[in-house]
Amino acid sequence: MRMHYSQDADAIYIRLKEDHVHNTDEVTEDIILGFDDKGNVIGIEILSVSEKVEVSELIVQSFDKVLVDTTAVAKPCLPLIQGQ
């Protein structure tokens, strides 16, 4: 997933899946969804972003991969210096 903010266009594009956009649908005047050839949403474009949020406060996070292990068990942390 990637997110791109264009200051020139005052728009945010959120790419959910790296695939070809086959079709788009304007959900509202400022929100456009992109679909793959199977009808899955793969992109979301939000227009006029500065009218909706304080753009200077946008926090963009990037993750290459996110792994979720539901069987993981928390382990106690060992002190950095032995004997503490």
Stockholm file with secondary structure:
# STOCKHOLM 1.0

chainA/1-84         MRMHYSQDADAIYIRLKEDHVHNTDEVTEDIILGFDDKGNVIGIEILSVSEKVEVSELIVQSFDKVLVDTTAVAKPCLPLIQGQ
#=GR chainA/1-84 SS CEEEEETTTTEEEEESSSSCCCEEEEEETTEEEEECTTSCEEEEEEESGGGTSCGGGCCCCCCSCCCCCTTCCCCCCCCSSTTC
#=GC SS_cons        CEEEEETTTTEEEEESSSSCCCEEEEEETTEEEEECTTSCEEEEEEESGGGTSCGGGCCCCCCSCCCCCTTCCCCCCCCSSTTC
//
